[in-house]
Amino acid sequence: MTTSRSGPRRRHLPSSPFAPEVVPEIETFHLHDRVSHQSYGLGRVVGTEKAAVTVNFSTCTLRIVSPFHKLEKL
């Protein structure tokens, strides 16, 4: 049986020739923000959670979890 374990992040030394890992910034959304989705079009944020947003599009209401690759704030 194998287990995967993610240990602590590696330490980056200033003298290292390798660049440190870049942590992507996750966009935050607020209630009533207007958004655009690649598949569903324009919508409005009707609910927010720590790692998800609920968006009301013209055809449906969806809960979209982070990271929000296909969701763009207008």
MOPAC internal coordinates of N, CA, C and O (Angstrom, degrees):
PM7 1SCF
backbone

  N    0.0000 0     0.00 0     0.00 0    0    0    0
  C    1.4460 1     0.00 0     0.00 0    1    0    0
  C    1.5184 1   108.25 1     0.00 0    2    1    0
  O    1.2310 1   120.93 1   -51.71 1    3    2    1
  N    1.2994 1   115.82 1   128.29 1    3    2    1
  C    1.4572 1   119.60 1   178.90 1    5    3    2
  C    1.5148 1   109.64 1  -109.01 1    6    5    3
  O    1.2310 1   121.36 1   -32.92 1    7    6    5
  N    1.2842 1   115.01 1   147.08 1    7    6    5
  C    1.4591 1   120.10 1   177.03 1    9    7    6
  C    1.5119 1   108.32 1  -126.89 1   10    9    7
  O    1.2310 1   121.22 1   -34.93 1   11   10    9
  N    1.3053 1   115.27 1   145.07 1   11   10    9
  C    1.4629 1   118.81 1   176.29 1   13   11   10
  C    1.5222 1   107.51 1  -101.38 1   14   13   11
  O    1.2310 1   121.62 1   -41.49 1   15   14   13
  N    1.2906 1   114.50 1   138.51 1   15   14   13
  C    1.4544 1   119.46 1  -177.27 1   17   15   14
  C    1.5182 1   107.80 1  -135.53 1   18   17   15
  O    1.2310 1   121.32 1   -52.48 1   19   18   17
  N    1.2986 1   115.08 1   127.52 1   19   18   17
  C    1.4605 1   117.55 1   175.22 1   21   19   18
  C    1.5198 1   106.77 1  -100.15 1   22   21   19
  O    1.2310 1   121.33 1   -67.22 1   23   22   21
  N    1.2783 1   115.06 1   112.78 1   23   22   21
  C    1.4560 1   121.18 1  -178.17 1   25   23   22
  C    1.5150 1   110.95 1   -80.81 1   26   25   23
  O    1.2310 1   121.01 1    10.25 1   27   26   25
  N    1.3019 1   115.68 1  -169.75 1   27   26   25
  C    1.4630 1   119.00 1   179.72 1   29   27   26
  C    1.5211 1   110.29 1   -66.08 1   30   29   27
  O    1.2310 1   121.30 1   -24.08 1   31   30   29
  N    1.3141 1   115.12 1   155.92 1   31   30   29
  C    1.4608 1   119.50 1   179.06 1   33   31   30
  C    1.5113 1   110.16 1   -62.82 1   34   33   31
  O    1.2310 1   121.42 1   -31.24 1   35   34   33
  N    1.3127 1   114.88 1   148.76 1   35   34   33
  C    1.4570 1   119.45 1   178.96 1   37   35   34
  C    1.5185 1   109.80 1   -71.89 1   38   37   35
  O    1.2310 1   121.87 1   -35.66 1   39   38   37
  N    1.3044 1   114.03 1   144.34 1   39   38   37
  C    1.4501 1   120.84 1   178.27 1   41   39   38
  C    1.5197 1   108.72 1   -79.84 1   42   41   39
  O    1.2310 1   120.24 1   -41.80 1   43   42   41
  N    1.3161 1   117.15 1   138.20 1   43   42   41
  C    1.4591 1   120.68 1   179.18 1   45   43   42
  C    1.5244 1   108.00 1  -107.72 1   46   45   43
  O    1.2310 1   121.31 1   -58.08 1   47   46   45
  N    1.3077 1   115.11 1   121.92 1   47   46   45
  C    1.4554 1   120.25 1   177.83 1   49   47   46
  C    1.5263 1   109.15 1   -89.39 1   50   49   47
  O    1.2310 1   120.13 1   -41.74 1   51   50   49
  N    1.3323 1   117.35 1   138.26 1   51   50   49
  C    1.4649 1   120.06 1  -179.56 1   53   51   50
  C    1.5249 1   112.99 1   -58.32 1   54   53   51
  O    1.2310 1   119.93 1   151.88 1   55   54   53
  N    1.3274 1   117.74 1   -28.12 1   55   54   53
  C    1.4621 1   120.59 1  -178.57 1   57   55   54
  C    1.5285 1   112.84 1   -85.69 1   58   57   55
  O    1.2310 1   119.80 1   179.31 1   59   58   57
  N    1.3195 1   118.00 1    -0.69 1   59   58   57
  C    1.4597 1   121.91 1  -177.83 1   61   59   58
  C    1.5326 1   110.55 1   -70.33 1   62   61   59
  O    1.2310 1   120.09 1   -41.40 1   63   62   61
  N    1.3371 1   117.44 1   138.60 1   63   62   61
  C    1.4659 1   119.73 1   177.77 1   65   63   62
  C    1.5324 1   112.49 1   -78.44 1   66   65   63
  O    1.2310 1   120.20 1   172.56 1   67   66   65
  N    1.3217 1   117.22 1    -7.44 1   67   66   65
  C    1.4519 1   121.22 1  -179.20 1   69   67   66
  C    1.5200 1   110.04 1   -96.48 1   70   69   67
  O    1.2310 1   120.88 1   -39.66 1   71   70   69
  N    1.3083 1   115.93 1   140.34 1   71   70   69
  C    1.4605 1   120.75 1  -179.62 1   73   71   70
  C    1.5278 1   109.57 1   -73.21 1   74   73   71
  O    1.2310 1   119.94 1   -33.79 1   75   74   73
  N    1.3357 1   117.72 1   146.21 1   75   74   73
  C    1.4650 1   119.94 1   177.00 1   77   75   74
  C    1.5262 1   110.07 1   -69.97 1   78   77   75
  O    1.2310 1   121.22 1   -20.11 1   79   78   77
  N    1.3351 1   115.27 1   159.89 1   79   78   77
  C    1.4587 1   119.88 1   177.61 1   81   79   78
  C    1.5178 1   109.30 1   -63.85 1   82   81   79
  O    1.2310 1   120.95 1   -43.93 1   83   82   81
  N    1.3129 1   115.78 1   136.07 1   83   82   81
  C    1.4531 1   120.63 1   178.08 1   85   83   82
  C    1.5199 1   107.63 1   -95.51 1   86   85   83
  O    1.2310 1   120.86 1   -57.73 1   87   86   85
  N    1.3197 1   115.95 1   122.27 1   87   86   85
  C    1.4550 1   120.88 1   178.87 1   89   87   86
  C    1.5252 1   107.19 1   -89.66 1   90   89   87
  O    1.2310 1   119.63 1   -63.05 1   91   90   89
  N    1.3378 1   118.32 1   116.95 1   91   90   89
  C    1.4598 1   119.47 1  -178.37 1   93   91   90
  C    1.5245 1   110.83 1   -67.01 1   94   93   91
  O    1.2310 1   121.22 1   -40.66 1   95   94   93
  N    1.3123 1   115.28 1   139.34 1   95   94   93
  C    1.4578 1   120.29 1   179.53 1   97   95   94
  C    1.5263 1   108.28 1   -81.23 1   98   97   95
  O    1.2310 1   120.60 1   -51.75 1   99   98   97
  N    1.3146 1   116.45 1   128.25 1   99   98   97
  C    1.4577 1   121.51 1  -179.57 1  101   99   98
  C    1.5202 1   108.24 1   -89.89 1  102  101   99
  O    1.2310 1   120.96 1   -53.87 1  103  102  101
  N    1.3274 1   115.77 1   126.13 1  103  102  101
  C    1.4535 1   120.69 1  -178.51 1  105  103  102
  C    1.5253 1   109.74 1   -68.08 1  106  105  103
  O    1.2310 1   120.67 1   -38.44 1  107  106  105
  N    1.3301 1   116.32 1   141.56 1  107  106  105
  C    1.4606 1   120.82 1   178.56 1  109  107  106
  C    1.5204 1   109.30 1  -105.03 1  110  109  107
  O    1.2310 1   121.13 1   -35.06 1  111  110  109
  N    1.3074 1   115.43 1   144.94 1  111  110  109
  C    1.4564 1   121.73 1   179.86 1  113  111  110
  C    1.5176 1   108.74 1  -122.26 1  114  113  111
  O    1.2310 1   121.12 1   -30.88 1  115  114  113
  N    1.3265 1   115.46 1   149.12 1  115  114  113
  C    1.4585 1   122.12 1   179.86 1  117  115  114
  C    1.5274 1   108.87 1  -121.30 1  118  117  115
  O    1.2310 1   121.09 1   -17.52 1  119  118  117
  N    1.3192 1   115.52 1   162.48 1  119  118  117
  C    1.4544 1   121.30 1   178.42 1  121  119  118
  C    1.5249 1   110.36 1   -54.36 1  122  121  119
  O    1.2310 1   120.23 1   -42.14 1  123  122  121
  N    1.2972 1   117.16 1   137.86 1  123  122  121
  C    1.4684 1   126.07 1   177.19 1  125  123  122
  C    1.5234 1   114.26 1    71.62 1  126  125  123
  O    1.2310 1   119.46 1  -170.15 1  127  126  125
  N    1.3410 1   118.64 1     9.85 1  127  126  125
  C    1.4683 1   120.48 1   173.40 1  129  127  126
  C    1.5256 1   108.60 1   -66.14 1  130  129  127
  O    1.2310 1   120.86 1   -39.72 1  131  130  129
  N    1.3231 1   115.96 1   140.28 1  131  130  129
  C    1.4649 1   120.40 1   173.54 1  133  131  130
  C    1.5162 1   107.45 1   -88.20 1  134  133  131
  O    1.2310 1   120.79 1   -44.77 1  135  134  133
  N    1.3341 1   116.10 1   135.23 1  135  134  133
  C    1.4598 1   121.31 1  -176.54 1  137  135  134
  C    1.5260 1   110.19 1  -135.17 1  138  137  135
  O    1.2310 1   121.59 1   -16.33 1  139  138  137
  N    1.3232 1   114.57 1   163.67 1  139  138  137
  C    1.4565 1   121.66 1   175.33 1  141  139  138
  C    1.5231 1   108.09 1  -128.37 1  142  141  139
  O    1.2310 1   120.65 1   -44.77 1  143  142  141
  N    1.3295 1   116.36 1   135.23 1  143  142  141
  C    1.4589 1   122.63 1   179.27 1  145  143  142
  C    1.5201 1   108.12 1  -117.39 1  146  145  143
  O    1.2310 1   120.08 1   -37.70 1  147  146  145
  N    1.3363 1   117.46 1   142.30 1  147  146  145
  C    1.4660 1   121.40 1  -177.37 1  149  147  146
  C    1.5219 1   112.80 1   -59.00 1  150  149  147
  O    1.2310 1   120.01 1   144.28 1  151  150  149
  N    1.3228 1   117.58 1   -35.72 1  151  150  149
  C    1.4680 1   120.50 1  -176.61 1  153  151  150
  C    1.5232 1   113.80 1   -99.02 1  154  153  151
  O    1.2310 1   119.71 1   145.08 1  155  154  153
  N    1.3463 1   118.16 1   -34.92 1  155  154  153
  C    1.4581 1   121.62 1  -171.60 1  157  155  154
  C    1.5221 1   114.19 1  -101.56 1  158  157  155
  O    1.2310 1   119.54 1   169.50 1  159  158  157
  N    1.3251 1   118.49 1   -10.50 1  159  158  157
  C    1.4586 1   121.13 1   177.39 1  161  159  158
  C    1.5198 1   112.86 1    86.55 1  162  161  159
  O    1.2310 1   121.11 1    33.29 1  163  162  161
  N    1.3424 1   115.48 1  -146.71 1  163  162  161
  C    1.4601 1   121.48 1  -176.53 1  165  163  162
  C    1.5206 1   111.40 1   -79.49 1  166  165  163
  O    1.2310 1   121.21 1   -33.26 1  167  166  165
  N    1.3321 1   115.29 1   146.74 1  167  166  165
  C    1.4528 1   120.45 1   179.04 1  169  167  166
  C    1.5083 1   111.33 1  -158.72 1  170  169  167
  O    1.2310 1   121.25 1    -2.29 1  171  170  169
  N    1.3332 1   115.21 1   177.71 1  171  170  169
  C    1.4593 1   121.28 1  -179.99 1  173  171  170
  C    1.5245 1   108.64 1  -133.06 1  174  173  171
  O    1.2310 1   120.68 1   -43.92 1  175  174  173
  N    1.3425 1   116.31 1   136.08 1  175  174  173
  C    1.4592 1   121.74 1  -179.79 1  177  175  174
  C    1.5265 1   108.66 1   -70.75 1  178  177  175
  O    1.2310 1   120.65 1   -55.88 1  179  178  177
  N    1.3407 1   116.36 1   124.12 1  179  178  177
  C    1.4604 1   121.30 1   179.83 1  181  179  178
  C    1.5235 1   112.25 1  -114.37 1  182  181  179
  O    1.2310 1   120.26 1   174.31 1  183  182  181
  N    1.3351 1   117.10 1    -5.69 1  183  182  181
  C    1.4596 1   120.82 1   177.82 1  185  183  182
  C    1.5112 1   110.50 1  -161.99 1  186  185  183
  O    1.2310 1   120.75 1   -34.53 1  187  186  185
  N    1.3277 1   116.16 1   145.47 1  187  186  185
  C    1.4621 1   120.45 1   178.37 1  189  187  186
  C    1.5167 1   109.78 1  -131.48 1  190  189  187
  O    1.2310 1   121.15 1   -33.40 1  191  190  189
  N    1.3145 1   115.41 1   146.60 1  191  190  189
  C    1.4593 1   123.61 1   174.20 1  193  191  190
  C    1.5150 1   106.88 1  -133.74 1  194  193  191
  O    1.2310 1   120.64 1     0.29 1  195  194  193
  N    1.3117 1   116.39 1  -179.71 1  195  194  193
  C    1.4625 1   119.87 1  -179.22 1  197  195  194
  C    1.5242 1   111.63 1   -62.00 1  198  197  195
  O    1.2310 1   119.80 1   137.16 1  199  198  197
  N    1.3316 1   117.99 1   -42.84 1  199  198  197
  C    1.4661 1   120.94 1  -175.26 1  201  199  198
  C    1.5249 1   113.02 1  -125.40 1  202  201  199
  O    1.2310 1   119.98 1  -157.06 1  203  202  201
  N    1.3417 1   117.64 1    22.94 1  203  202  201
  C    1.4630 1   120.13 1  -179.89 1  205  203  202
  C    1.5231 1   110.16 1  -159.11 1  206  205  203
  O    1.2310 1   121.16 1   -21.44 1  207  206  205
  N    1.3242 1   115.38 1   158.56 1  207  206  205
  C    1.4622 1   121.30 1   173.24 1  209  207  206
  C    1.5224 1   107.98 1  -131.52 1  210  209  207
  O    1.2310 1   120.81 1   -29.40 1  211  210  209
  N    1.3212 1   116.06 1   150.60 1  211  210  209
  C    1.4521 1   121.91 1   174.66 1  213  211  210
  C    1.5175 1   106.73 1  -108.05 1  214  213  211
  O    1.2310 1   120.90 1   -54.96 1  215  214  213
  N    1.3316 1   115.89 1   125.04 1  215  214  213
  C    1.4611 1   120.97 1  -174.90 1  217  215  214
  C    1.5244 1   109.31 1  -121.33 1  218  217  215
  O    1.2310 1   121.09 1   -46.49 1  219  218  217
  N    1.3394 1   115.53 1   133.51 1  219  218  217
  C    1.4548 1   122.09 1   176.59 1  221  219  218
  C    1.5251 1   107.92 1   -96.30 1  222  221  219
  O    1.2310 1   120.78 1   -70.60 1  223  222  221
  N    1.3404 1   116.11 1   109.40 1  223  222  221
  C    1.4544 1   122.07 1   174.54 1  225  223  222
  C    1.5242 1   107.39 1   -96.27 1  226  225  223
  O    1.2310 1   119.78 1    -9.12 1  227  226  225
  N    1.3201 1   118.02 1   170.88 1  227  226  225
  C    1.4656 1   120.10 1  -177.56 1  229  227  226
  C    1.5280 1   112.07 1   -64.65 1  230  229  227
  O    1.2310 1   119.92 1   151.84 1  231  230  229
  N    1.3375 1   117.76 1   -28.16 1  231  230  229
  C    1.4673 1   120.49 1  -176.81 1  233  231  230
  C    1.5237 1   114.11 1  -101.25 1  234  233  231
  O    1.2310 1   119.84 1   158.44 1  235  234  233
  N    1.3445 1   117.91 1   -21.56 1  235  234  233
  C    1.4644 1   120.05 1  -176.45 1  237  235  234
  C    1.5280 1   110.24 1  -164.18 1  238  237  235
  O    1.2310 1   121.14 1    -8.83 1  239  238  237
  N    1.3211 1   115.42 1   171.17 1  239  238  237
  C    1.4576 1   122.43 1   174.27 1  241  239  238
  C    1.5187 1   107.18 1  -116.22 1  242  241  239
  O    1.2310 1   120.65 1   -52.61 1  243  242  241
  N    1.3516 1   116.36 1   127.39 1  243  242  241
  C    1.4606 1   121.26 1  -176.05 1  245  243  242
  C    1.5169 1   111.33 1  -124.42 1  246  245  243
  O    1.2310 1   121.36 1   -33.90 1  247  246  245
  N    1.3339 1   115.00 1   146.10 1  247  246  245
  C    1.4633 1   121.86 1   170.27 1  249  247  246
  C    1.5198 1   106.10 1   -99.92 1  250  249  247
  O    1.2310 1   120.36 1   -62.27 1  251  250  249
  N    1.3273 1   116.92 1   117.73 1  251  250  249
  C    1.4589 1   122.43 1  -176.38 1  253  251  250
  C    1.5203 1   108.02 1  -112.02 1  254  253  251
  O    1.2310 1   120.82 1   -54.13 1  255  254  253
  N    1.3328 1   116.03 1   125.87 1  255  254  253
  C    1.4620 1   120.84 1  -177.38 1  257  255  254
  C    1.5245 1   110.88 1   -92.39 1  258  257  255
  O    1.2310 1   121.48 1   -23.55 1  259  258  257
  N    1.3185 1   114.77 1   156.45 1  259  258  257
  C    1.4578 1   122.24 1   179.58 1  261  259  258
  C    1.5179 1   109.69 1   -72.71 1  262  261  259
  O    1.2310 1   118.46 1   -33.71 1  263  262  261
  N    1.2940 1   120.55 1   146.29 1  263  262  261
  C    1.4687 1   129.13 1     1.69 1  265  263  262
  C    1.5220 1   110.84 1   -79.58 1  266  265  263
  O    1.2310 1   121.12 1   -30.79 1  267  266  265
  N    1.3114 1   115.47 1   149.21 1  267  266  265
  C    1.4578 1   122.21 1  -173.03 1  269  267  266
  C    1.5271 1   110.74 1   -94.72 1  270  269  267
  O    1.2310 1   120.15 1  -113.77 1  271  270  269
  N    1.3419 1   117.32 1    66.23 1  271  270  269
  C    1.4627 1   121.31 1  -175.78 1  273  271  270
  C    1.5227 1   112.63 1   -63.02 1  274  273  271
  O    1.2310 1   119.96 1   140.57 1  275  274  273
  N    1.3131 1   117.67 1   -39.43 1  275  274  273
  C    1.4633 1   120.39 1  -173.83 1  277  275  274
  C    1.5229 1   112.69 1   -96.65 1  278  277  275
  O    1.2310 1   119.78 1  -176.39 1  279  278  277
  N    1.3265 1   118.02 1     3.61 1  279  278  277
  C    1.4550 1   121.93 1  -176.45 1  281  279  278
  C    1.5184 1   109.37 1  -109.33 1  282  281  279
  O    1.2310 1   120.72 1   -50.54 1  283  282  281
  N    1.3262 1   116.23 1   129.46 1  283  282  281
  C    1.4610 1   121.19 1  -177.86 1  285  283  282
  C    1.5225 1   109.42 1  -126.66 1  286  285  283
  O    1.2310 1   120.55 1   -47.95 1  287  286  285
  N    1.3290 1   116.56 1   132.05 1  287  286  285
  C    1.4578 1   121.85 1   178.43 1  289  287  286
  C    1.5221 1   109.25 1   -77.68 1  290  289  287
  O    1.2310 1   120.66 1   -44.25 1  291  290  289
  N    1.3263 1   116.35 1   135.75 1  291  290  289
  C    1.4731 1   120.61 1   179.04 1  293  291  290
  C    1.5104 1   111.09 1   -98.64 1  294  293  291
  O    1.2310 1   120.10 1   180.00 1  295  294  293

